[in-house]
């Protein structure tokens, strides 16, 4: 009986806290004018290639973003990605331009296209296109994307974890 009373007290305290948090989350300040601004983010990437010639990928990137409105942005991304295999590895520097559209306050879709410039011997350059989805907060950005390298005859599904801030 004593444990049941403690449990019910704890239960109602948790419900009260959650209810007050939800109520507070409903308050919004109306923004009369949206000011265009720049953001920059630095991310770490890990991926699984879709072809059997590579085992996994690791990379790092930097993304410069210009916000047109609170829901639309232009993005420029570059960095380094390394595809690991039992045989010859592949490394490249991607350079992409893209468009990001928010579907709510934090969820977004992103489409990028550009080039992948090979850094390992005989790799060459390739056209690169990347659709993705993600969640962005004030500083944290987590996205899942598919990258296709036309001339490398491979692609990957990659997870990006980034930290960003307004410039």
Order of alpha helices (4+ residues) and beta strands (2+ residues): alpha-beta-beta-beta-beta-beta-beta-beta-beta
